[in-house]
Amino acid sequence: MRLNPLGLILTTVAILLPIIWLPALNHKGDTLALFSQYMGIAALIAMAIVQLIATRWRLVEMVFGSLDQSYVLHKWLGILSMAFILIHDTVDAEMNHLGGQNMLEELAETLGELSLYGLLILVVITVATFIPYHLWRWTHRLMGGFFLAGALHYLFILKPFANGDPIGLYTSAFCVLGIVAFAYRLLPAGMRPKRDYTVAQMDKTADVLAITLQPKGKPLTYRAGQFVFASFDGSEPHPFTISKAPSADGSLRLSVAKLGDYTSRLHRNLAEGTPVAIEGPYGHFEHRNTKAGKDSLWVAAGVGITPFLAWAEALGTEAAPVHLVYCVKSEDKAAHLADLRALAASKPNLNLHLHASESDGRASAESLLATTGLSADNLTVSFCGPKPMREALKDGFAKEGVSARRFKYEEFEIRTGVGLRKLSAVLLNRVSVPDQIKKRIS
């Protein structure tokens, strides 16, 4: 799914709008210092939007689009704000004609330095995805605190306008928005919107733990393909796709693979009766009945089968035929395979194909089209799985004639890096580096 253009437009306008007030400011011809002032304002606005997205309020998906894509914007806005802050700090922002500083203004200077170095460290931790998730989550909480320091720096520092001027009120409004959003995230989990569930059943299917949850009160209303944030027995909330269609009893099923320390602990220690707090639902990765003359191909890799399980259960008999290709290493690694085969047997419009890489080789756009007998003309492809496979298939289908608009996906991980590994590979290929060193880096 793609980011809502409305969110990008509003974000861009919000960051650029203060420029209209700059020419009228009393800067005594010191345009470089004025530019530095603007960089500080732009950083505050960007960071306020970062704090807003982190709340996961309903407004976020309405404005910015599906939460997985909103978090991509969240990441890049954080990086952009860091660039703004570095420019603001590097370029001399002091305007000597404004006079000397009092004690409060000197404190504001110190808070600005604290915000700069604190945010720099946190941004590095965020984009360095090799740092464990639990450590990243813990440090990420501090980002709002450093934003607060930056906001106080702005409010009390000497600047070529007053807080009551239009540009001052505008920037202050974003400071308040960011602080309110940060305060909301500090609230105890019990004070934020959630639904209470209990672990009712656990089943091992291949290497995946299928966890069935029963509601303790009003059940969650969701659509097939959406995901939630689940907190097991008070733990940090983690995102999981709901792997079953909505049902009359209000139960949910989360299919959890061992992808890290947290999920491995769930496999080892989770017990029936464990309380679970559910936040959501989120996401816009949904199946819509295709129009006549158009084909649908669903491609799942590994635990990426989860949204398609829900889609398959929700598939109506009146819906156009679809082809689901389940890509796994071998058949014994295919989670929920018995469920999928039962669904395919009961629904003539659901065509299931198992692609085992050990026997069938690496899946490609060409091989998937050959397996299903589909044509790339008027084909819509929906994918869920690891990012490297997604990028390879997206490029492959593009060569076959499937446009990017007809290749739909949801981000497999909300926390993503900035492509440092890919960048290093490109740089290594451009310079003369011994093969032994290339292998060590990659």
C-alpha positions in Angstrom: 0.0 0.0 0.0 1.1 3.5 -0.7 1.3 6.6 1.5 -1.7 8.9 1.2 -0.6 11.9 -1.0 -2.7 14.1 1.3 -0.3 13.4 4.2 2.7 14.2 2.1 1.2 17.4 0.8 0.1 18.6 4.3 3.5 17.7 5.7 5.4 19.6 3.0 3.1 22.6 3.3 3.5 22.6 7.1 7.3 22.6 6.9 7.5 25.3 4.1 4.8 27.6 5.3 7.0 29.6 7.8 9.0 30.9 4.8 6.2 33.4 4.0 6.8 35.2 7.3 10.6 35.3 7.1 11.1 38.4 4.8 9.3 40.7 7.3 11.4 39.7 10.2 14.0 42.0 11.8 17.2 40.3 10.9 19.4 43.3 10.1 20.6 41.8 6.8 21.9 38.6 8.5 20.1 36.2 6.1 22.4 33.3 7.0 21.4 33.4 10.6 17.7 33.8 9.6 18.1 30.6 7.4 19.5 28.8 10.5 16.4 30.0 12.5 14.2 28.5 9.8 16.0 25.2 9.9 15.3 25.0 13.6 11.6 25.7 13.0 11.4 23.2 10.3 13.0 20.6 12.6 10.4 21.2 15.3 7.5 20.9 12.8 8.9 17.7 11.4 9.5 16.2 14.8 6.0 17.2 15.9 4.5 15.2 13.0 6.8 12.3 14.0 5.3 12.4 17.5 1.8 12.5 16.0 2.4 9.4 13.9 3.7 7.6 16.9 0.4 7.9 18.7 -1.3 5.6 16.2 -4.5 7.7 16.5 -7.2 7.0 13.9 -6.4 10.4 12.4 -2.9 9.1 11.4 -4.3 6.6 8.9 -6.9 9.0 7.7 -4.3 11.6 6.8 -1.2 9.6 6.0 -2.5 6.3 4.9 -1.9 2.8 6.1 0.0 2.7 9.4 2.9 0.6 7.9 3.5 3.4 5.3 2.9 6.1 7.9 5.8 4.6 9.9 8.0 4.8 6.8 7.2 8.6 6.7 7.8 8.7 10.5 11.3 7.3 10.0 12.3 9.7 7.1 10.8 12.7 8.9 13.0 11.8 11.9 16.1 11.7 9.7 15.1 14.9 7.9 14.6 16.7 11.2 18.0 15.6 12.3 19.5 17.1 9.1 17.6 20.3 9.8 18.9 20.4 13.4 22.5 19.8 12.3 22.3 22.7 9.8 20.7 24.9 12.4 23.5 24.1 14.8 26.3 24.4 12.3 25.2 27.7 10.7 25.5 30.6 13.2 21.9 31.3 14.3 22.8 34.1 16.8 21.7 37.6 15.9 24.0 40.0 17.7 21.6 42.9 17.3 19.1 41.2 19.6 21.2 41.8 22.7 22.6 39.6 25.4 21.1 36.6 27.0 19.5 36.2 30.5 19.7 33.1 32.6 16.5 31.6 31.1 17.8 32.1 27.6 21.1 30.5 28.5 19.2 27.5 29.9 17.4 27.3 26.6 20.7 27.2 24.7 21.7 24.2 26.9 18.4 22.5 26.2 19.0 23.0 22.5 22.4 21.2 22.7 20.8 18.4 24.7 18.1 18.0 22.1 20.6 17.9 19.3 22.9 15.2 20.6 20.1 13.2 22.1 18.2 13.1 18.9 21.3 12.3 16.9 22.0 9.2 19.0 18.4 8.0 18.8 18.2 8.5 15.0 21.4 6.4 14.6 19.9 3.7 16.9 16.7 3.8 14.8 18.3 3.3 11.4 20.8 0.7 12.7 18.4 -2.2 12.5 21.0 -4.7 13.9 20.4 -3.2 17.4 17.9 -5.4 19.2 14.2 -4.5 19.0 13.7 -4.3 22.8 16.6 -1.8 23.1 15.4 0.2 20.2 11.9 0.4 21.8 13.3 1.5 25.1 15.5 4.2 23.7 12.8 5.4 21.3 10.7 6.5 24.2 13.3 9.1 24.9 12.8 10.8 21.6 9.7 12.7 22.9 11.8 14.0 25.8 14.4 15.4 23.5 11.7 16.9 21.4 10.4 18.6 24.6 13.8 20.0 25.2 13.9 21.3 21.7 10.5 22.9 22.1 11.6 24.7 25.3 14.8 25.8 23.5 12.6 27.4 20.8 10.1 29.1 23.2 12.7 30.8 25.4 15.7 31.4 23.1 16.5 34.8 21.6 15.0 35.0 18.1 14.0 37.7 15.6 10.3 37.4 16.4 8.1 37.1 19.4 6.2 34.0 20.4 3.0 36.0 19.8 3.8 36.9 16.2 2.1 34.8 13.4 5.3 32.7 12.8 5.7 32.3 16.6 2.1 31.1 17.2 2.4 28.8 14.2 5.5 27.1 15.4 4.3 27.0 19.0 1.2 25.2 17.9 3.3 22.4 16.5 5.3 22.4 19.7 2.1 21.9 21.6 0.9 19.2 19.2 4.2 17.3 19.6 4.2 17.6 23.4 0.5 16.4 23.6 1.3 13.4 21.4 4.4 12.6 23.5 2.4 12.8 26.7 -0.3 10.5 25.3 2.4 7.8 24.6 3.5 8.1 28.2 0.1 7.2 29.5 -0.2 3.7 31.1 -1.5 1.1 28.6 -4.7 0.9 30.6 -5.5 4.5 29.8 -5.1 4.1 26.0 -7.8 2.6 23.7 -7.5 -1.2 23.7 -9.5 -4.4 23.8 -8.8 -7.1 26.3 -8.4 -10.7 25.2 -7.2 -14.0 26.7 -5.1 -16.7 25.1 -7.6 -19.5 24.5 -5.6 -22.0 22.4 -2.2 -22.4 20.9 -1.3 -24.7 18.0 2.0 -25.4 16.3 1.8 -25.4 12.5 5.2 -25.9 10.9 7.5 -23.4 12.6 4.7 -21.0 13.4 2.7 -20.7 16.7 -1.0 -20.0 16.0 -2.5 -18.2 18.9 -6.3 -18.0 19.3 -7.5 -15.1 21.4 -11.0 -14.8 23.0 -12.4 -11.4 23.9 -13.1 -10.6 27.5 -15.5 -7.9 26.6 -16.6 -6.2 23.3 -14.6 -7.8 20.5 -12.5 -5.9 18.0 -14.1 -5.0 14.7 -11.7 -5.4 11.8 -11.3 -6.3 8.1 -9.5 -9.3 6.7 -5.8 -8.4 6.2 -5.5 -5.8 8.9 -3.0 -6.0 11.8 -2.9 -5.1 15.5 -0.5 -4.3 18.2 -0.6 -7.1 20.8 0.8 -6.8 24.4 1.0 -10.2 26.1 0.7 -10.0 29.9 1.8 -6.4 30.0 4.8 -6.7 27.6 5.7 -4.1 25.0 3.2 -4.1 22.2 4.3 -5.8 18.9 2.6 -5.7 15.5 1.0 -9.0 14.3 -1.4 -9.6 11.3 -4.7 -11.2 12.2 -4.6 -14.5 10.4 -8.3 -15.3 10.2 -11.4 -13.5 8.9 -13.8 -11.8 11.3 -16.0 -14.4 13.0 -19.3 -14.3 15.0 -17.6 -15.2 18.3 -15.2 -12.3 18.1 -12.0 -14.4 18.3 -8.7 -13.4 16.8 -5.8 -15.6 15.6 -2.2 -14.4 15.5 0.3 -16.6 13.7 3.8 -15.9 15.2 7.1 -17.0 13.6 10.4 -17.0 15.5 11.8 -13.8 14.0 13.7 -12.5 17.1 14.1 -12.7 20.9 10.5 -11.6 21.7 8.8 -14.0 19.3 11.1 -16.8 20.4 10.1 -16.2 24.0 6.4 -16.4 23.0 7.0 -19.8 21.5 8.7 -21.0 24.7 6.7 -19.4 27.5 3.2 -18.4 26.3 0.5 -20.2 28.2 -3.3 -20.5 27.8 -5.1 -17.9 30.0 -2.5 -15.2 29.4 -4.1 -11.8 29.2 -3.5 -9.9 26.0 -4.2 -6.2 25.3 -5.0 -5.4 21.6 -4.6 -2.0 19.9 -6.0 -1.5 16.5 -6.9 -2.5 14.0 -4.6 -0.9 11.5 -3.6 -1.2 7.8 -5.3 -1.1 4.5 -4.0 -4.3 3.0 -7.3 -5.7 1.9 -8.6 -7.8 -1.0 -11.2 -6.2 -3.2 -13.1 -8.3 -5.7 -11.5 -7.8 -9.1 -13.4 -6.5 -12.1 -14.4 -8.8 -15.0 -11.4 -9.4 -17.3 -8.8 -8.8 -14.5 -6.9 -11.5 -12.7 -5.6 -11.6 -9.1 -2.4 -13.2 -7.9 -1.6 -13.5 -4.2 2.0 -14.3 -3.4 2.9 -15.2 0.2 6.4 -16.0 1.5 6.9 -17.7 4.9 4.8 -16.1 7.7 3.7 -13.6 5.1 0.8 -16.1 4.5 -1.1 -14.5 7.5 -3.1 -11.8 5.7 -3.9 -14.2 2.8 -5.3 -16.7 5.3 -7.8 -14.1 6.4 -8.4 -13.1 2.7 -9.0 -16.7 1.8 -11.5 -17.3 4.6 -13.4 -14.1 3.7 -13.4 -14.8 0.0 -17.0 -15.0 -1.2 -18.3 -17.6 -3.7 -19.4 -14.7 -5.9 -15.8 -13.3 -6.1 -13.7 -13.6 -9.2 -11.1 -16.5 -9.2 -7.8 -15.8 -7.4 -4.5 -17.7 -7.4 -2.5 -18.0 -4.2 1.1 -19.0 -4.4 2.6 -20.0 -1.1 6.4 -19.8 -1.2 8.3 -21.8 1.4 11.6 -23.6 1.6 9.9 -27.0 1.8 6.4 -28.3 2.3 7.1 -29.1 6.0 7.8 -25.4 6.5 4.4 -24.3 5.2 2.4 -23.1 8.2 -1.4 -23.5 8.0 -1.1 -25.6 4.9 -3.9 -27.9 6.0 -6.2 -24.9 6.5 -5.4 -23.5 3.1 -6.0 -26.8 1.4 -9.3 -27.2 3.1 -10.3 -23.7 2.0 -9.2 -24.3 -1.6 -11.2 -27.5 -1.6 -14.3 -25.7 -0.4 -14.0 -22.7 -2.6 -13.8 -23.3 -6.4 -12.6 -19.7 -7.0 -9.5 -20.2 -4.7 -6.6 -21.8 -6.5 -3.7 -22.8 -4.2 -0.1 -23.4 -5.4 2.8 -24.4 -3.2 6.2 -23.3 -4.3 9.0 -25.1 -2.4 12.3 -23.5 -3.2 14.3 -26.7 -2.4 12.6 -28.5 -5.3 11.2 -25.7 -7.5 14.1 -23.2 -7.2 13.8 -19.5 -6.4 10.4 -17.9 -7.1 10.4 -15.3 -9.9 7.8 -13.4 -11.7 8.3 -15.6 -14.8 8.0 -18.9 -12.8 4.9 -17.7 -10.9 3.1 -16.8 -14.1 4.1 -20.2 -15.5 2.8 -22.0 -12.4 -0.5 -20.2 -12.4 -1.1 -19.9 -16.1 -1.9 -16.2 -15.7 -1.0 -13.4 -18.1 0.6 -10.2 -16.9 -2.0 -8.3 -18.9 -4.6 -6.9 -16.5 -3.0 -8.7 -13.6 -3.0 -7.4 -10.0 -0.3 -8.9 -7.7 -0.6 -8.8 -3.9 2.5 -9.7 -1.9 3.4 -10.3 1.7 6.9 -11.5 2.7 10.5 -10.4 3.2 11.6 -7.1 1.6 14.4 -8.6 -0.6 11.9 -11.0 -2.2 9.4 -8.3 -2.6 11.8 -6.0 -4.4 13.0 -8.8 -6.7 9.4 -9.8 -7.6 8.3 -6.2 -8.1 11.2 -5.7 -10.6 10.4 -9.0 -12.2 6.7 -8.3 -12.7 7.5 -4.8 -13.9 9.6 -6.4 -16.7 6.6 -8.6 -17.5 4.3 -5.5 -17.8 2.8 -5.3 -14.3 3.0 -1.7 -13.2 3.9 -0.6 -9.7 0.3 0.5 -9.2 -0.8 -3.1 -9.8 1.8 -4.6 -7.4 0.3 -4.2 -3.9 2.1 -5.0 -0.6 2.3 -4.1 3.0 5.6 -3.4 4.8 6.8 -6.6 6.4 8.5 -4.7 9.2 7.5 -1.4 10.6 11.0 -0.7 11.8 13.3 -0.4 8.7 16.8 0.8 8.1 17.9 3.3 5.4 19.5 0.9 3.0 23.1 1.1 4.4 23.9 -2.4 3.3 22.7 -1.7 -0.3 24.5 1.6 -0.3 27.8 -0.1 0.8 27.4 -2.7 -1.9 27.0 0.0 -4.6 30.0 1.9 -3.3 32.1 -1.2 -3.2 31.3 -1.9 -6.9 32.3 1.6 -7.9 35.8 1.4 -6.3 38.6 -1.1 -6.5 38.2 -3.2 -3.4 39.7 -6.7 -2.9 37.0 -9.5 -3.1 38.0 -10.7 0.4 37.0 -7.3 1.9 33.8 -7.1 -0.1 32.7 -10.5 1.3 33.4 -9.4 4.9 31.4 -6.3 4.5 28.4 -7.9 2.7 
